[in-house]
Amino acid sequence: MQTQSLRMADSSGREWVLRSIQKYPERSLPESLRKTFAKDIVQDQISIHHPFGALTVPPFNKALGIPHASPELVFVGDDPGFGEYREVFKNRPYMFEARTPFEDQKQIIVQKLSERYWKIMIHRLIKN
């Protein structure tokens, strides 16, 4: 599924990303089905899933000591500051977050997750 996203940078150079909550399935469908009822069916199925799941992850990651982004739910109005992107992004809700400030740490994160997972599993086995 396709998500509309826009990367931005503030005056200090920190990068941010705006991601649509609405998903756009058109590109995942064969071209012959993109303008048919099939697109509507796929869109309905997407809408059934929890669109705000990204908001529930940070508390768990924080509790586990895992670096994470902290998305916020925002509404983008008809703001001329969006320039050429104004028409695409106006009047919709989005997830807004700092763009993964820990990109260089991905390997370390995977290693830590693996270590924590096995410690939890071993603890459960011993406990039972």
N, CA, C and O atoms as CSV, one atom per row, in Angstrom:
chain,resi,resn,atom,element,x,y,z
A,1,MET,N,N,0.834,-1.173,0.000
A,1,MET,CA,C,0.000,0.000,0.000
A,1,MET,C,C,0.879,1.237,0.000
A,1,MET,O,O,1.973,1.247,0.564
A,2,GLN,N,N,0.397,2.234,-0.618
A,2,GLN,CA,C,1.166,3.469,-0.734
A,2,GLN,C,C,0.733,4.467,0.336
A,2,GLN,O,O,-0.453,4.610,0.631
A,3,THR,N,N,1.698,5.138,0.898
A,3,THR,CA,C,1.474,6.202,1.869
A,3,THR,C,C,2.047,7.475,1.272
A,3,THR,O,O,3.141,7.464,0.707
A,4,GLN,N,N,1.318,8.563,1.396
A,4,GLN,CA,C,1.887,9.844,0.973
A,4,GLN,C,C,2.794,10.319,2.094
A,4,GLN,O,O,2.391,10.349,3.256
A,5,SER,N,N,4.004,10.685,1.749
A,5,SER,CA,C,4.906,11.201,2.776
A,5,SER,C,C,5.684,12.382,2.226
A,5,SER,O,O,5.913,12.507,1.023
A,6,LEU,N,N,6.076,13.231,3.142
A,6,LEU,CA,C,6.821,14.429,2.780
A,6,LEU,C,C,7.928,14.617,3.805
A,6,LEU,O,O,7.667,14.728,5.003
A,7,ARG,N,N,9.172,14.652,3.324
A,7,ARG,CA,C,10.310,14.918,4.196
A,7,ARG,C,C,10.579,16.404,4.229
A,7,ARG,O,O,10.524,17.092,3.210
A,8,MET,N,N,10.871,16.882,5.427
A,8,MET,CA,C,11.127,18.303,5.615
A,8,MET,C,C,12.324,18.470,6.543
A,8,MET,O,O,12.695,17.539,7.257
A,9,ALA,N,N,12.918,19.638,6.530
A,9,ALA,CA,C,14.004,19.945,7.459
A,9,ALA,C,C,13.711,21.298,8.095
A,9,ALA,O,O,13.238,22.222,7.432
A,10,ASP,N,N,13.996,21.399,9.380
A,10,ASP,CA,C,13.795,22.684,10.053
A,10,ASP,C,C,15.054,23.535,9.914
A,10,ASP,O,O,16.014,23.123,9.263
A,11,SER,N,N,15.051,24.710,10.518
A,11,SER,CA,C,16.167,25.644,10.358
A,11,SER,C,C,17.474,25.122,10.944
A,11,SER,O,O,18.550,25.590,10.573
A,12,SER,N,N,17.388,24.148,11.865
A,12,SER,CA,C,18.614,23.587,12.452
A,12,SER,C,C,19.127,22.388,11.644
A,12,SER,O,O,20.177,21.826,11.954
A,13,GLY,N,N,18.374,22.006,10.605
A,13,GLY,CA,C,18.795,20.885,9.770
A,13,GLY,C,C,18.203,19.553,10.191
A,13,GLY,O,O,18.431,18.544,9.524
A,14,ARG,N,N,17.451,19.525,11.280
A,14,ARG,CA,C,16.814,18.276,11.720
A,14,ARG,C,C,15.724,17.907,10.728
A,14,ARG,O,O,14.943,18.757,10.300
A,15,GLU,N,N,15.680,16.628,10.368
A,15,GLU,CA,C,14.700,16.175,9.382
A,15,GLU,C,C,13.444,15.647,10.057
A,15,GLU,O,O,13.485,15.034,11.124
A,16,TRP,N,N,12.332,15.910,9.393
A,16,TRP,CA,C,11.023,15.495,9.870
A,16,TRP,C,C,10.294,14.822,8.711
A,16,TRP,O,O,10.620,15.046,7.545
A,17,VAL,N,N,9.311,14.002,9.044
A,17,VAL,CA,C,8.513,13.367,7.995
A,17,VAL,C,C,7.034,13.442,8.370
A,17,VAL,O,O,6.643,13.280,9.525
A,18,LEU,N,N,6.255,13.690,7.360
A,18,LEU,CA,C,4.802,13.750,7.470
A,18,LEU,C,C,4.284,12.561,6.672
A,18,LEU,O,O,4.558,12.463,5.475
A,19,ARG,N,N,3.536,11.650,7.309
A,19,ARG,CA,C,3.029,10.454,6.630
A,19,ARG,C,C,1.511,10.412,6.705
A,19,ARG,O,O,0.918,10.620,7.763
A,20,SER,N,N,0.902,10.139,5.569
A,20,SER,CA,C,-0.557,10.089,5.542
A,20,SER,C,C,-1.081,8.890,6.320
A,20,SER,O,O,-0.453,7.832,6.359
A,21,ILE,N,N,-2.218,9.073,6.926
A,21,ILE,CA,C,-2.905,7.972,7.591
A,21,ILE,C,C,-3.669,7.181,6.534
A,21,ILE,O,O,-3.714,5.952,6.564
A,22,GLN,N,N,-4.259,7.907,5.610
A,22,GLN,CA,C,-4.964,7.297,4.475
A,22,GLN,C,C,-3.949,6.576,3.594
A,22,GLN,O,O,-2.914,7.143,3.243
A,23,LYS,N,N,-4.239,5.340,3.241
A,23,LYS,CA,C,-3.360,4.583,2.343
A,23,LYS,C,C,-3.959,4.601,0.942
A,23,LYS,O,O,-5.174,4.693,0.766
A,24,TYR,N,N,-3.082,4.511,-0.042
A,24,TYR,CA,C,-3.493,4.587,-1.438
A,24,TYR,C,C,-3.089,3.300,-2.155
A,24,TYR,O,O,-1.924,3.129,-2.516
A,25,PRO,N,N,-4.045,2.396,-2.362
A,25,PRO,CA,C,-3.725,1.077,-2.907
A,25,PRO,C,C,-3.527,1.015,-4.419
A,25,PRO,O,O,-3.175,-0.044,-4.939
A,26,GLU,N,N,-3.739,2.099,-5.127
A,26,GLU,CA,C,-3.735,2.063,-6.584
A,26,GLU,C,C,-2.487,1.416,-7.179
A,26,GLU,O,O,-2.591,0.597,-8.092
A,27,ARG,N,N,-1.333,1.769,-6.681
A,27,ARG,CA,C,-0.090,1.260,-7.270
A,27,ARG,C,C,0.128,-0.226,-7.016
A,27,ARG,O,O,0.905,-0.864,-7.727
A,28,SER,N,N,-0.541,-0.785,-6.016
A,28,SER,CA,C,-0.366,-2.202,-5.733
A,28,SER,C,C,-1.314,-3.077,-6.553
A,28,SER,O,O,-1.206,-4.303,-6.546
A,29,LEU,N,N,-2.232,-2.437,-7.250
A,29,LEU,CA,C,-3.174,-3.177,-8.095
A,29,LEU,C,C,-2.706,-3.181,-9.542
A,29,LEU,O,O,-2.034,-2.248,-9.983
A,30,PRO,N,N,-3.060,-4.230,-10.284
A,30,PRO,CA,C,-2.761,-4.204,-11.723
A,30,PRO,C,C,-3.443,-2.993,-12.358
A,30,PRO,O,O,-4.531,-2.600,-11.936
A,31,GLU,N,N,-2.824,-2.417,-13.340
A,31,GLU,CA,C,-3.346,-1.203,-13.965
A,31,GLU,C,C,-4.796,-1.366,-14.418
A,31,GLU,O,O,-5.582,-0.421,-14.345
A,32,SER,N,N,-5.147,-2.555,-14.882
A,32,SER,CA,C,-6.509,-2.793,-15.378
A,32,SER,C,C,-7.566,-2.721,-14.277
A,32,SER,O,O,-8.753,-2.590,-14.577
A,33,LEU,N,N,-7.157,-2.804,-13.002
A,33,LEU,CA,C,-8.111,-2.771,-11.890
A,33,LEU,C,C,-8.113,-1.457,-11.120
A,33,LEU,O,O,-8.948,-1.263,-10.237
A,34,ARG,N,N,-7.202,-0.562,-11.438
A,34,ARG,CA,C,-7.042,0.662,-10.649
A,34,ARG,C,C,-8.241,1.589,-10.651
A,34,ARG,O,O,-8.444,2.328,-9.688
A,35,LYS,N,N,-9.031,1.571,-11.695
A,35,LYS,CA,C,-10.197,2.460,-11.767
A,35,LYS,C,C,-11.495,1.668,-11.716
A,35,LYS,O,O,-12.488,2.051,-12.334
A,36,THR,N,N,-11.482,0.563,-10.977
A,36,THR,CA,C,-12.667,-0.280,-10.855
A,36,THR,C,C,-13.070,-0.394,-9.393
A,36,THR,O,O,-12.441,0.195,-8.514
A,37,PHE,N,N,-14.120,-1.155,-9.147
A,37,PHE,CA,C,-14.581,-1.374,-7.776
A,37,PHE,C,C,-13.539,-2.122,-6.945
A,37,PHE,O,O,-13.586,-2.071,-5.716
A,38,ALA,N,N,-12.593,-2.820,-7.596
A,38,ALA,CA,C,-11.555,-3.550,-6.864
A,38,ALA,C,C,-10.745,-2.599,-5.987
A,38,ALA,O,O,-10.384,-2.952,-4.865
A,39,LYS,N,N,-10.460,-1.408,-6.482
A,39,LYS,CA,C,-9.720,-0.414,-5.695
A,39,LYS,C,C,-10.509,-0.053,-4.434
A,39,LYS,O,O,-9.934,0.086,-3.355
A,40,ASP,N,N,-11.825,0.099,-4.575
A,40,ASP,CA,C,-12.667,0.438,-3.427
A,40,ASP,C,C,-12.686,-0.689,-2.395
A,40,ASP,O,O,-12.676,-0.436,-1.191
A,41,ILE,N,N,-12.713,-1.922,-2.869
A,41,ILE,CA,C,-12.702,-3.069,-1.950
A,41,ILE,C,C,-11.387,-3.112,-1.183
A,41,ILE,O,O,-11.377,-3.300,0.034
A,42,VAL,N,N,-10.285,-2.939,-1.893
A,42,VAL,CA,C,-8.978,-2.948,-1.239
A,42,VAL,C,C,-8.900,-1.795,-0.242
A,42,VAL,O,O,-8.391,-1.974,0.864
A,43,GLN,N,N,-9.391,-0.626,-0.612
A,43,GLN,CA,C,-9.370,0.534,0.292
A,43,GLN,C,C,-10.196,0.259,1.541
A,43,GLN,O,O,-9.791,0.636,2.641
A,44,ASP,N,N,-11.335,-0.385,1.392
A,44,ASP,CA,C,-12.161,-0.737,2.553
A,44,ASP,C,C,-11.417,-1.685,3.486
A,44,ASP,O,O,-11.480,-1.535,4.706
A,45,GLN,N,N,-10.722,-2.648,2.924
A,45,GLN,CA,C,-9.976,-3.608,3.735
A,45,GLN,C,C,-8.842,-2.921,4.491
A,45,GLN,O,O,-8.551,-3.266,5.636
A,46,ILE,N,N,-8.219,-1.970,3.858
A,46,ILE,CA,C,-7.145,-1.217,4.516
A,46,ILE,C,C,-7.724,-0.425,5.690
A,46,ILE,O,O,-7.109,-0.334,6.752
A,47,SER,N,N,-8.894,0.136,5.489
A,47,SER,CA,C,-9.519,0.959,6.521
A,47,SER,C,C,-9.882,0.154,7.764
A,47,SER,O,O,-10.026,0.717,8.849
A,48,ILE,N,N,-10.029,-1.147,7.613
A,48,ILE,CA,C,-10.367,-2.007,8.745
A,48,ILE,C,C,-9.191,-2.107,9.716
A,48,ILE,O,O,-9.390,-2.217,10.926
A,49,HIS,N,N,-7.988,-2.070,9.194
A,49,HIS,CA,C,-6.800,-2.167,10.045
A,49,HIS,C,C,-6.668,-0.921,10.909
A,49,HIS,O,O,-7.219,0.129,10.580
A,50,HIS,N,N,-5.953,-1.034,11.992
A,50,HIS,CA,C,-5.794,0.084,12.925
A,50,HIS,C,C,-4.850,1.127,12.336
A,50,HIS,O,O,-3.639,0.910,12.312
A,51,PRO,N,N,-5.377,2.252,11.863
A,51,PRO,CA,C,-4.519,3.253,11.222
A,51,PRO,C,C,-3.623,4.016,12.197
A,51,PRO,O,O,-2.699,4.712,11.777
A,52,PHE,N,N,-3.891,3.888,13.485
A,52,PHE,CA,C,-3.120,4.635,14.471
A,52,PHE,C,C,-2.178,3.735,15.275
A,52,PHE,O,O,-1.728,4.111,16.358
A,53,GLY,N,N,-1.886,2.564,14.749
A,53,GLY,CA,C,-1.003,1.624,15.426
A,53,GLY,C,C,0.352,2.214,15.757
A,53,GLY,O,O,0.944,1.877,16.783
A,54,ALA,N,N,0.852,3.096,14.895
A,54,ALA,CA,C,2.169,3.702,15.128
A,54,ALA,C,C,2.206,4.511,16.419
A,54,ALA,O,O,3.280,4.731,16.978
A,55,LEU,N,N,1.058,4.953,16.893
A,55,LEU,CA,C,1.016,5.729,18.136
A,55,LEU,C,C,1.143,4.839,19.372
A,55,LEU,O,O,1.488,5.318,20.452
A,56,THR,N,N,0.865,3.546,19.212
A,56,THR,CA,C,0.913,2.643,20.364
A,56,THR,C,C,2.299,2.037,20.596
A,56,THR,O,O,2.565,1.517,21.680
A,57,VAL,N,N,3.169,2.094,19.614
A,57,VAL,CA,C,4.477,1.439,19.700
A,57,VAL,C,C,5.467,2.159,20.620
A,57,VAL,O,O,6.146,1.480,21.390
A,58,PRO,N,N,5.593,3.497,20.587
A,58,PRO,CA,C,6.614,4.166,21.408
A,58,PRO,C,C,6.612,3.828,22.897
A,58,PRO,O,O,7.694,3.665,23.460
A,59,PRO,N,N,5.458,3.711,23.574
A,59,PRO,CA,C,5.531,3.354,25.002
A,59,PRO,C,C,6.172,1.980,25.242
A,59,PRO,O,O,6.904,1.791,26.213
A,60,PHE,N,N,5.894,1.034,24.355
A,60,PHE,CA,C,6.500,-0.294,24.498
A,60,PHE,C,C,8.001,-0.222,24.257
A,60,PHE,O,O,8.786,-0.796,25.011
A,61,ASN,N,N,8.397,0.485,23.201
A,61,ASN,CA,C,9.818,0.622,22.908
A,61,ASN,C,C,10.552,1.324,24.046
A,61,ASN,O,O,11.668,0.946,24.402
A,62,LYS,N,N,9.923,2.340,24.607
A,62,LYS,CA,C,10.541,3.069,25.717
A,62,LYS,C,C,10.746,2.134,26.912
A,62,LYS,O,O,11.804,2.141,27.541
A,63,ALA,N,N,9.722,1.331,27.217
A,63,ALA,CA,C,9.812,0.399,28.338
A,63,ALA,C,C,10.912,-0.637,28.130
A,63,ALA,O,O,11.522,-1.103,29.092
A,64,LEU,N,N,11.163,-0.994,26.878
A,64,LEU,CA,C,12.196,-1.984,26.564
A,64,LEU,C,C,13.563,-1.353,26.314
A,64,LEU,O,O,14.548,-2.059,26.097
A,65,GLY,N,N,13.620,-0.013,26.344
A,65,GLY,CA,C,14.882,0.675,26.107
A,65,GLY,C,C,15.328,0.644,24.656
A,65,GLY,O,O,16.524,0.673,24.364
A,66,ILE,N,N,14.364,0.585,23.749
A,66,ILE,CA,C,14.669,0.523,22.321
A,66,ILE,C,C,14.502,1.920,21.726
A,66,ILE,O,O,13.452,2.538,21.899
A,67,PRO,N,N,15.514,2.424,21.032
A,67,PRO,CA,C,15.371,3.743,20.385
A,67,PRO,C,C,14.177,3.715,19.420
A,67,PRO,O,O,13.935,2.720,18.737
A,68,HIS,N,N,13.455,4.808,19.384
A,68,HIS,CA,C,12.251,4.838,18.563
A,68,HIS,C,C,11.869,6.269,18.209
A,68,HIS,O,O,12.274,7.229,18.864
A,69,ALA,N,N,11.087,6.371,17.165
A,69,ALA,CA,C,10.479,7.655,16.816
A,69,ALA,C,C,9.212,7.802,17.656
A,69,ALA,O,O,8.662,6.817,18.148
A,70,SER,N,N,8.765,9.025,17.809
A,70,SER,CA,C,7.538,9.282,18.559
A,70,SER,C,C,6.585,10.090,17.683
A,70,SER,O,O,6.568,11.319,17.748
A,71,PRO,N,N,5.797,9.405,16.871
A,71,PRO,CA,C,4.895,10.130,15.977
A,71,PRO,C,C,3.786,10.849,16.735
A,71,PRO,O,O,3.360,10.431,17.812
A,72,GLU,N,N,3.344,11.928,16.142
A,72,GLU,CA,C,2.216,12.689,16.680
A,72,GLU,C,C,1.154,12.763,15.604
A,72,GLU,O,O,1.465,12.815,14.415
A,73,LEU,N,N,-0.080,12.767,16.017
A,73,LEU,CA,C,-1.187,12.926,15.092
A,73,LEU,C,C,-1.400,14.421,14.880
A,73,LEU,O,O,-1.608,15.163,15.840
A,74,VAL,N,N,-1.347,14.865,13.621
A,74,VAL,CA,C,-1.524,16.292,13.306
A,74,VAL,C,C,-2.509,16.441,12.155
A,74,VAL,O,O,-2.767,15.494,11.413
A,75,PHE,N,N,-3.044,17.623,12.021
A,75,PHE,CA,C,-3.907,17.954,10.895
A,75,PHE,C,C,-3.226,19.065,10.103
A,75,PHE,O,O,-2.833,20.090,10.659
A,76,VAL,N,N,-3.093,18.846,8.807
A,76,VAL,CA,C,-2.488,19.861,7.941
A,76,VAL,C,C,-3.610,20.589,7.223
A,76,VAL,O,O,-4.345,19.995,6.435
A,77,GLY,N,N,-3.735,21.874,7.501
A,77,GLY,CA,C,-4.753,22.685,6.835
A,77,GLY,C,C,-4.291,23.132,5.457
A,77,GLY,O,O,-3.296,22.632,4.932
A,78,ASP,N,N,-5.000,24.049,4.893
A,78,ASP,CA,C,-4.659,24.586,3.572
A,78,ASP,C,C,-3.605,25.670,3.775
A,78,ASP,O,O,-3.920,26.860,3.791
A,79,ASP,N,N,-2.361,25.248,3.929
A,79,ASP,CA,C,-1.263,26.136,4.288
A,79,ASP,C,C,-0.387,26.462,3.080
A,79,ASP,O,O,0.205,25.561,2.487
A,80,PRO,N,N,-0.299,27.752,2.706
A,80,PRO,CA,C,0.530,28.133,1.566
A,80,PRO,C,C,2.012,27.804,1.772
A,80,PRO,O,O,2.768,27.751,0.802
A,81,GLY,N,N,2.436,27.584,3.015
A,81,GLY,CA,C,3.817,27.235,3.300
A,81,GLY,C,C,4.243,25.904,2.692
A,81,GLY,O,O,5.437,25.620,2.590
A,82,PHE,N,N,3.276,25.089,2.288
A,82,PHE,CA,C,3.598,23.802,1.673
A,82,PHE,C,C,3.931,23.947,0.186
A,82,PHE,O,O,4.301,22.971,-0.467
A,83,GLY,N,N,3.801,25.147,-0.340
A,83,GLY,CA,C,4.204,25.418,-1.725
A,83,GLY,C,C,3.632,24.439,-2.726
A,83,GLY,O,O,2.417,24.251,-2.792
A,84,GLU,N,N,4.505,23.811,-3.510
A,84,GLU,CA,C,4.057,22.904,-4.573
A,84,GLU,C,C,3.351,21.658,-4.034
A,84,GLU,O,O,2.672,20.966,-4.792
A,85,TYR,N,N,3.498,21.361,-2.748
A,85,TYR,CA,C,2.867,20.187,-2.149
A,85,TYR,C,C,1.520,20.508,-1.500
A,85,TYR,O,O,0.845,19.618,-0.982
A,86,ARG,N,N,1.146,21.751,-1.531
A,86,ARG,CA,C,-0.066,22.214,-0.853
A,86,ARG,C,C,-1.316,21.444,-1.271
A,86,ARG,O,O,-2.070,20.981,-0.415
A,87,GLU,N,N,-1.543,21.304,-2.559
A,87,GLU,CA,C,-2.758,20.637,-3.048
A,87,GLU,C,C,-2.815,19.173,-2.631
A,87,GLU,O,O,-3.892,18.649,-2.347
A,88,VAL,N,N,-1.683,18.522,-2.594
A,88,VAL,CA,C,-1.637,17.094,-2.255
A,88,VAL,C,C,-1.850,16.862,-0.761
A,88,VAL,O,O,-2.501,15.893,-0.372
A,89,PHE,N,N,-1.304,17.746,0.078
A,89,PHE,CA,C,-1.291,17.505,1.520
A,89,PHE,C,C,-2.327,18.271,2.331
A,89,PHE,O,O,-2.462,18.027,3.530
A,90,LYS,N,N,-3.053,19.177,1.721
A,90,LYS,CA,C,-3.956,20.027,2.500
A,90,LYS,C,C,-5.184,19.286,3.032
A,90,LYS,O,O,-5.688,18.337,2.429
A,91,ASN,N,N,-5.640,19.771,4.197
A,91,ASN,CA,C,-6.900,19.356,4.815
A,91,ASN,C,C,-7.014,17.862,5.098
A,91,ASN,O,O,-8.041,17.243,4.819
A,92,ARG,N,N,-5.934,17.285,5.663
A,92,ARG,CA,C,-5.940,15.861,5.997
A,92,ARG,C,C,-5.145,15.624,7.282
A,92,ARG,O,O,-4.261,16.406,7.632
A,93,PRO,N,N,-5.476,14.526,7.983
A,93,PRO,CA,C,-4.670,14.149,9.160
A,93,PRO,C,C,-3.431,13.361,8.732
A,93,PRO,O,O,-3.453,12.640,7.735
A,94,TYR,N,N,-2.352,13.511,9.503
A,94,TYR,CA,C,-1.089,12.840,9.217
A,94,TYR,C,C,-0.407,12.430,10.506
A,94,TYR,O,O,-0.743,12.914,11.588
A,95,MET,N,N,0.557,11.529,10.375
A,95,MET,CA,C,1.493,11.232,11.448
A,95,MET,C,C,2.708,12.108,11.169
A,95,MET,O,O,3.178,12.188,10.033
A,96,PHE,N,N,3.209,12.758,12.199
A,96,PHE,CA,C,4.351,13.658,12.072
A,96,PHE,C,C,5.405,13.225,13.075
A,96,PHE,O,O,5.111,13.054,14.258
A,97,GLU,N,N,6.654,13.046,12.596
A,97,GLU,CA,C,7.699,12.601,13.496
A,97,GLU,C,C,9.069,13.015,12.988
A,97,GLU,O,O,9.260,13.309,11.808
A,98,ALA,N,N,10.014,13.026,13.920
A,98,ALA,CA,C,11.401,13.254,13.531
A,98,ALA,C,C,11.812,12.062,12.674
A,98,ALA,O,O,11.483,10.918,12.990
A,99,ARG,N,N,12.522,12.333,11.605
A,99,ARG,CA,C,12.959,11.248,10.734
A,99,ARG,C,C,14.038,10.459,11.448
A,99,ARG,O,O,15.073,11.009,11.826
A,100,THR,N,N,13.801,9.199,11.627
A,100,THR,CA,C,14.666,8.266,12.354
A,100,THR,C,C,16.051,8.810,12.679
A,100,THR,O,O,16.979,8.687,11.879
A,101,PRO,N,N,16.181,9.406,13.843
A,101,PRO,CA,C,17.452,10.013,14.236
A,101,PRO,C,C,18.522,8.976,14.542
A,101,PRO,O,O,19.670,9.329,14.813
A,102,PHE,N,N,18.153,7.690,14.500
A,102,PHE,CA,C,19.092,6.646,14.860
A,102,PHE,C,C,19.360,5.696,13.695
A,102,PHE,O,O,19.607,4.509,13.910
A,103,GLU,N,N,19.315,6.209,12.458
A,103,GLU,CA,C,19.547,5.378,11.271
A,103,GLU,C,C,20.852,4.589,11.367
A,103,GLU,O,O,20.898,3.426,10.964
A,104,ASP,N,N,21.903,5.200,11.890
A,104,ASP,CA,C,23.199,4.528,11.967
A,104,ASP,C,C,23.214,3.418,13.012
A,104,ASP,O,O,24.131,2.597,13.032
A,105,GLN,N,N,22.219,3.387,13.868
A,105,GLN,CA,C,22.193,2.417,14.955
A,105,GLN,C,C,21.333,1.201,14.640
A,105,GLN,O,O,21.121,0.369,15.523
A,106,LYS,N,N,20.828,1.066,13.409
A,106,LYS,CA,C,19.907,-0.031,13.103
A,106,LYS,C,C,20.485,-1.402,13.459
A,106,LYS,O,O,19.787,-2.225,14.052
A,107,GLN,N,N,21.725,-1.656,13.114
A,107,GLN,CA,C,22.334,-2.958,13.401
A,107,GLN,C,C,22.395,-3.195,14.904
A,107,GLN,O,O,22.116,-4.299,15.373
A,108,ILE,N,N,22.756,-2.165,15.657
A,108,ILE,CA,C,22.833,-2.282,17.107
A,108,ILE,C,C,21.450,-2.564,17.675
A,108,ILE,O,O,21.312,-3.377,18.588
A,109,ILE,N,N,20.433,-1.907,17.152
A,109,ILE,CA,C,19.060,-2.107,17.630
A,109,ILE,C,C,18.630,-3.549,17.404
A,109,ILE,O,O,18.061,-4.170,18.301
A,110,VAL,N,N,18.892,-4.092,16.219
A,110,VAL,CA,C,18.518,-5.471,15.916
A,110,VAL,C,C,19.225,-6.422,16.877
A,110,VAL,O,O,18.621,-7.376,17.368
A,111,GLN,N,N,20.494,-6.164,17.141
A,111,GLN,CA,C,21.250,-7.014,18.056
A,111,GLN,C,C,20.662,-6.945,19.461
A,111,GLN,O,O,20.487,-7.977,20.107
A,112,LYS,N,N,20.357,-5.745,19.939
A,112,LYS,CA,C,19.778,-5.582,21.277
A,112,LYS,C,C,18.417,-6.265,21.373
A,112,LYS,O,O,18.111,-6.911,22.375
A,113,LEU,N,N,17.598,-6.119,20.324
A,113,LEU,CA,C,16.291,-6.767,20.328
A,113,LEU,C,C,16.445,-8.276,20.435
A,113,LEU,O,O,15.735,-8.929,21.199
A,114,SER,N,N,17.368,-8.818,19.673
A,114,SER,CA,C,17.595,-10.262,19.690
A,114,SER,C,C,18.041,-10.718,21.082
A,114,SER,O,O,17.541,-11.715,21.603
A,115,GLU,N,N,18.978,-9.989,21.674
A,115,GLU,CA,C,19.454,-10.339,23.006
A,115,GLU,C,C,18.333,-10.258,24.034
A,115,GLU,O,O,18.192,-11.156,24.864
A,116,ARG,N,N,17.539,-9.199,23.990
A,116,ARG,CA,C,16.436,-9.044,24.941
A,116,ARG,C,C,15.384,-10.124,24.750
A,116,ARG,O,O,14.844,-10.654,25.721
A,117,TYR,N,N,15.095,-10.447,23.496
A,117,TYR,CA,C,14.104,-11.479,23.209
A,117,TYR,C,C,14.518,-12.795,23.856
A,117,TYR,O,O,13.714,-13.439,24.531
A,118,TRP,N,N,15.774,-13.196,23.651
A,118,TRP,CA,C,16.222,-14.479,24.189
A,118,TRP,C,C,16.272,-14.456,25.714
A,118,TRP,O,O,15.983,-15.469,26.352
A,119,LYS,N,N,16.630,-13.327,26.306
A,119,LYS,CA,C,16.628,-13.236,27.771
A,119,LYS,C,C,15.207,-13.406,28.315
A,119,LYS,O,O,14.996,-14.089,29.316
A,120,ILE,N,N,14.243,-12.781,27.648
A,120,ILE,CA,C,12.840,-12.898,28.071
A,120,ILE,C,C,12.373,-14.337,27.927
A,120,ILE,O,O,11.729,-14.881,28.825
A,121,MET,N,N,12.702,-14.957,26.789
A,121,MET,CA,C,12.257,-16.331,26.547
A,121,MET,C,C,12.889,-17.293,27.553
A,121,MET,O,O,12.209,-18.182,28.066
A,122,ILE,N,N,14.174,-17.127,27.837
A,122,ILE,CA,C,14.842,-17.991,28.806
A,122,ILE,C,C,14.238,-17.805,30.188
A,122,ILE,O,O,14.026,-18.780,30.910
A,123,HIS,N,N,13.955,-16.537,30.569
A,123,HIS,CA,C,13.320,-16.258,31.858
A,123,HIS,C,C,11.963,-16.944,31.943
A,123,HIS,O,O,11.626,-17.513,32.982
A,124,ARG,N,N,11.183,-16.900,30.874
A,124,ARG,CA,C,9.864,-17.544,30.868
A,124,ARG,C,C,9.995,-19.057,31.022
A,124,ARG,O,O,9.219,-19.680,31.747
A,125,LEU,N,N,10.974,-19.645,30.341
A,125,LEU,CA,C,11.171,-21.088,30.420
A,125,LEU,C,C,11.572,-21.506,31.820
A,125,LEU,O,O,11.089,-22.517,32.330
A,126,ILE,N,N,12.452,-20.736,32.447
A,126,ILE,CA,C,12.899,-21.052,33.809
A,126,ILE,C,C,11.749,-20.883,34.797
A,126,ILE,O,O,11.568,-21.688,35.709
A,127,LYS,N,N,10.978,-19.820,34.594
A,127,LYS,CA,C,9.868,-19.515,35.484
A,127,LYS,C,C,8.793,-20.592,35.432
A,127,LYS,O,O,8.181,-20.913,36.451
A,128,ASN,N,N,8.564,-21.144,34.256
A,128,ASN,CA,C,7.527,-22.192,34.107
A,128,ASN,C,C,8.131,-23.507,34.449
A,128,ASN,O,O,7.450,-24.531,34.396
